[in-house]
Amino acid sequence: MSTAARPERASVRLSARTVALYAIGSLGTGGYATLPGLVLTYFLTDNLGVAALTAGFIVTGAKIWDVVIDPLIGAASDRHYARTASRRGFMLVGALTLPVFFALTFAVPPSWGPTAGAVCVLLAFLATATSFSLFQVPYVALPAELTSGYDERTRLLGWRVVVLTASILLFGAGGPELRSATADPVTGYLLMGAVAGVIIGVGMLIASRTADTAARHMDADERPKAVAPTGLREQYAAGVRTLRDSQPFRALLGTFLLQALATGTMLAGAQYVATWVLRSEDAVTLVFLALVGPALLATPGWTVVARRVGKERAFALASIIFLLAAASLVLAVWTPGTWMYGSIAVAGIAYAGLQSLPMAMLPDVISHDERHSGRGRAGTFTGVWTAGETVGFALGATTVSLTLAATGYVSSVAGTTTQQPDAAITGIALAFSIVPALLMSASLLTLRRYRLRRADIDA
């Protein structure tokens, strides 16, 4: 099939089964992104007695590892795809190994001491991150290969984000409930890690079936013929070339990275806000209900908005709404209370758009590159994308841990109580409000440089 004939594939509507199978993969991605970001730093500081700064570096170190391996996995996925016409092999390995490593991350008891505990958590989380990347990088590449339709991609990614949002709600609210299901915090964390790991793995395993569907949707002549680079230096160089060659990719990735940092900061700070600002460790469940409940309902609405005004305008609108909602939470420094749930709910409506719209724009960027360069680099693009997303979330946890360290936060071990200085509580409130608002403001500047429109994709 020639390049000129490709638009015919855009008119094919994806089956409901394909959309559903692909969306279920977000059960895994939502769980992995949510639960460690929500409780891992807190698990280290308030269960194992690890200093806040050290805990932040542990979480960040594992995410940096993601940044190192994601471009390599992306290039390897392209080679595997060129050879076998499927990306499923990598996805299966990630799905089958992640549950074990995820459970081990939360299996470390306080009796081992802060140093041994920190090392063991780091090693287990590094292994978890590797398994997740093996799945996530090819998973994100699939929409560009499943369909070339501008609106059909929005539909596909919109339903994925519905499941993603439900997954965030499930893990964000259910994870802490599992942790509290037993009187012993050590057993509670282990139960949470084991159950969550299995659910994440099952979702990833189901979604891997769409990799073969993508291969059937693309004729043999459409598949990339060039073999991706094999040497380490060349593989990293290939990732750099995607940034150099594609201006839309640079703009979209820069925007998404800043927004991942903003939302990652709020996510990492949510448990601390619940415990020390709202004065209830269990209030983290209500925080997540306020954030994710509206997002679950709002995702289809953002799909409608994107069809009417374009993905990039809808994305900008969602960003502005999130910025205003986050900025209003700065009032919690002086008057914390239940009113915060209202602002968090508004942020949740915007959060649905921040997730679905850039993910629907990424396949447009990939197909635009293929049309102009003739190279099949979907895996390389998504490897760099996943690395950028990881950097954002990693630095979010780092931002919170640095804030805690700078304001004198007092760490503790399971079963003990402590008091925090006023400066630490103020720092928690600021990290949850004004910092994400400033980052969202910066992301609007990079989004202005994204110039792809519907006509560029459907031409």
Protein Blocks (a to p, Z undefined) as FASTA:
>chain_A
ZZklmmmmmmpccdfklmmmmmmmmmmmmmmmmmmmmmmmmmmmmmnopafklmmmmmmm
mmmmmmmmmmmmmmmmmmmmmmnopaklmmmmmmmmmmmmmmmmmmccfklojklmmmmm
mmmmmmmmmmmmmmmmmmmmmmmmmpccfklmmmmmmmmmmmmmmmmmmmmmmmmmmmmm
pmblklmmmmmmmmmmmmmmmmmmmmmmmmmmmmmmpcfklpcfbdcdfbfklmmmmmmm
mmmmmmmlmmmmmmmmmmmmmmmmmmmmmmmmmmmmnopaklmmmmmmmmmmmmmmmmmm
mmmmmmmnojklmmmmmmmmmmmmmmmmmmmmmmgcfklmmmmmmmmmmmmmmmmmmmmm
mmmmmmmmmmmnopacklmmmmmmmmmmmmmmmmmmmmmmmmmmmnopacddehiacddd
fklmmmmmmmmmmmmmmmmmmmmmmmmmpcbdfklmmZZ
